[in-house]
Amino acid sequence: MAITYLGMDLAPANNQLAVYLKFIIDEAVTYSYTVLGRLTSASSLDFTYSSNDIISLPEIKIPVIGLYANYLNQVQVVFKNLSGVEIYNQTIQVSTQEQVYRDATIFHIDIEQTDPTNFAVVWGNSWLMTTNCDGYDKNGDLRCYYAQPYRNQMLKTHNGYFYIGSDEDEHWYGRRFFKIDILGNEILEFDLRDRDGNRYANTHDLIWDSAGNLFMIGNDNPDRSTNTMRQDASILKFDEKTGMMLWAKNYTRAFDNTQILNNSPTNDAHLNSLSWIPEGEANSEAIVVHTRSAGLTFGISPADGTILWSINTGGFNPGFAAGQGVTQIETSGITNFENGAHTVFVTKNSAFAGLNNEAEGKFVLSLFDNRSCVDNEGNAVTRDITLDPTADVYKTDPARVMFYAVDLVAKTATQTGSIIQLPSSRVPQITDFMGAAIDYGDYYGIYTNHARSFFISDATGHIIATIYDLICTLDGYPEFPGECYRARLFAKDELDALINIGYQVANG
């Protein structure tokens, strides 16, 4: 019995803080590795991955992620036989000191533990990933870094793959779209053309249906800086396995006669988040779509994109898609309507377990409410979608997170739970028209773009941790210097799934 270490391939793809460690083995084994914490920081921490798969190939590559930048890393690799007996335990040095990093690279972020008792358990071995796909551990140290950064990403993974759009000209819309592994190996490029050859760009968000098909928000005029058409009004459906577009549906006509917030561009439909609900006993499976400008949340059929139902979550478009047979969900139970919400997602937080019943068509929405365009009384300031912005005075209030319970059978939407008010004494949480609240187990990762702040909160608004001045680069976009588009926590099981796929890609 012998295991022989052959060497390494540092940064074999785009992720510069990753390495392939190569071995010859002569029996079936399992393996684990640990990137040991930095000796230069007493608070640094190990990153450990353990594979449950049985390895029987005679020669393998182990994909190791989570290296420290500018450091002589110590990576402990352990192999066990099928009886669980340790047969190899060695520490391998992997240096990242000779790599070239972008001038704007941020190697460490400061994390304030507002609830130190719960912080360690809640954050755990997760990474905070930002728009450029830079990842930071619980100590604030950079552990994931791509040589060619992916900008404006929605930070979505699925079945162990990462989904990435490119926008080389920095006009925000992705002209190309890829499925990659965590090391940055390209697995598949999606074809952003329909059957007639019309090209699209991906924007804002992604989601998958029960059949595994991918849905994305799209635009057929990819240049944001010159687009004067009705913007961000398309949903694109793709075959996940081939990358081919199955259909593209433009919802422009559904927005005829709608009102939009006065700080929105002319003809701005602005679909900006996607979620999913399964089929129930009395309701159809649906992709849940939200539009920031029009304050609407509606469900579409994954089969053909037909609008099934609509919720007037902004409170100023009660007749959306009138005459198209769309079920209107009654909203008298909503006390506080959203205003320019940037993420509206189906939440699985157990705090709402009594209101979630997929079989009965019941679910709860979390809403990152920008309060983007309000008057002095907090009411939405709107205009017709076809008109240019008016001179009506508006302001932006501090962002918050709210929850609506939806019952598709009763056809009602009701405000529920607590409103999460974000700490604003040090940094006013004003973020105009971007931001996100994303499920993280029974907590939420909350990011405020313009305020550049990140919070971990429970469903009651109890803040576990805070990061101020969370930026993606020291320069950033010309329009919004330094801002991330999204930032969210990747939990340990999500990272494990990414590494599992990384192993499969490395070893065929």
Residue, then its C-alpha position, 0 to 999 in steps of 0.5 A: m500500500a502506497i500513496t505517492y505525491l506527484g506535485m501540484d498545479l497552482a491556479p490551474a484555471n481562473n481561481q488564483l487561490a486554488v491548487y491541484l495536488k496530484f497523487i498516485i494511489d494503489e487502493a480505494v480511499t477517501y480523502s480530506y484536506t485542511v488549509l491551515g490557518r495563517l501563523t501571522s494571525a492568531s484569529s485565522l482559521d483552518f478551512t477543511y474539506s472531507s470527501n465522502d466519495i470513494i476514490s479508486l482511480p490510480e492517479i488523481k488531482i485533488p482540488v484545494i480551494g481556500l488558500y491564503a493570498n501572498y502566503l506560504n500555505q500549509v495544506q494537510v492532506v489525509f487519505k483513509n482506506l475503506s476501513g477508515v484507517e488513516i494511511y497517509n497524512q502529510t502537510i504540503q507547502v503551497s506558496t501564493q507569494e509569487q502571484v500577481y494581484r490586481d492593484a485594487t485587490i482587497f485582502h482583508i475586511d473588518i467584521e464586527q461581531t455584534d453578537p459574539t456569542n452566536f457569531a462563530v456558530v452562525w458564520g461557521n466555515s462559510w465565505l462571504m462572496t462579493t460581486n467579483c467572486d472574491g471570498y472572505d472567511k470568518n476572520g475577514d481574510l481573502r480565500c477566493y480570488y479570480a485573476q479575471p474578475y467576474r463583475n456584477q454577478m448574482l452569485k448563484t450556484h446550482n448543483g455544485y456549479f457556479y453561473i457567471g456572466s461577462d460584461e467586458d465593457e462594464h455596461w452591466y449586462g452580460r454579453r456571454f454567460f457560463k457555467i463554471d466550477i469553483l476553480g474557474n474551469e469553463i464547463l458550458e457557455f450558454d447561447l444567448r440567441d433565440r431560434d431567430g438569431n436575436r441576441y440577448a444579454n443576461t441581467h440581474d438574476l437566475i433560477w431553476d425549475s423542477a425540471g432543471n431548466l435555467f431561467m434568467i432575466g434578459n434584455d435584447n438591447p445589451d448596452r445599458s448606457t444607451n438603451t431607451m427601449r422598455q428595459d429588462a422586460s424579458i425572461l429567457k429559458f435555457d436547457e441546462k445541459t446544452g446551454m441552448m435557449l428554449w424560449a424568450k418571452n418579452y413582457t413589454r405589453a403587460f406593462d402598458n398603462t402601468q405606473i413606475l417610480n419617478n426615479s426610474p428611466t422612461n419605459d423601465a420595466h426592470l425585472n430584477s429578481l427571480s424565485w421559484i415555487p413548486e406545483g401544489e394541490a391547487n396551484s401550478e408551478a411558477i417562476v416568481v418574478h419581481t419588477r423594481s420600477a413597477g412594484l409588482t411580483f408575479g408568477i409565470s408558467p415555466a412551460d411557456g411564460t404565461i403570467l399566472w397571478s400578480i401581486n401589487t406589492g408596491g401598492f400602485n399597480p392594481g390592474f397589472a396585465a388586466g384583461q389577460g386572465v391574470t389572477q390578482i392577489e388581494t393585498s389589503g393585508i399589506t400594511n407597508f408596501e415595498n418601494g423599489a424592492h431589489t430582491v423579492f425571494v421565497t424564503k425558507n426561514s423556519a421562523f415562517a414555517g407555519l405560513n409555508n405549505e407548498a402543497e396548499g400554495k402558501f409561501v412567504l416572500s422576503l423583500f429588500d425594500n429600498r424605499s427608493c422614491v417616496d414623498n414626505e409621508g412615505n408614499a410612492v412618487t410615480r408616473d406613467i411608464t411612457l413618460d420622462p421623469t417629472a419634477d415631483v419631489y421625492k426622497t429615499d428613506p433608509a432600506r429595510v427588510m419585510f415579509y409578505a405571506v402569500d396564499l394562492v388558494a385564498k388569493t391573498a398577500t398579508q404582511t407578516g413577521s417583523i420589519i428588519q430595520l438596519p442600523s443607520s447611526r454610523v452609516p445611513q442605510i440609503t441605497d436607492f435602487m440596489g441591495a439584497a436580503i438572501d436566505y442563509g439558513d434561519y438568518y439573512g445576509i443583507y447587503t446595501n449597495h450604495a451604503r456598502s454595508f453587510f449585515i447578518s440578521d435573524a428574522t426578528g432583526h437581531i443583528i449578529a454581525t456587521i461589515y461597513d465599507l464592503i466594496c468590491t474594488l478600490d476603483g469599481y464601476p464608473e457609475f458606482p465607484g467601488e460598489c458590489y452588485r451583490a454580496r452573500l454568504f456561501a455556507k459550508d455545504e454549498l462550498d462542499a458541493l462546489i468542491n465535489i464538482g471541482y473534483q469531478v471536473a479535474n478527474g473526468 
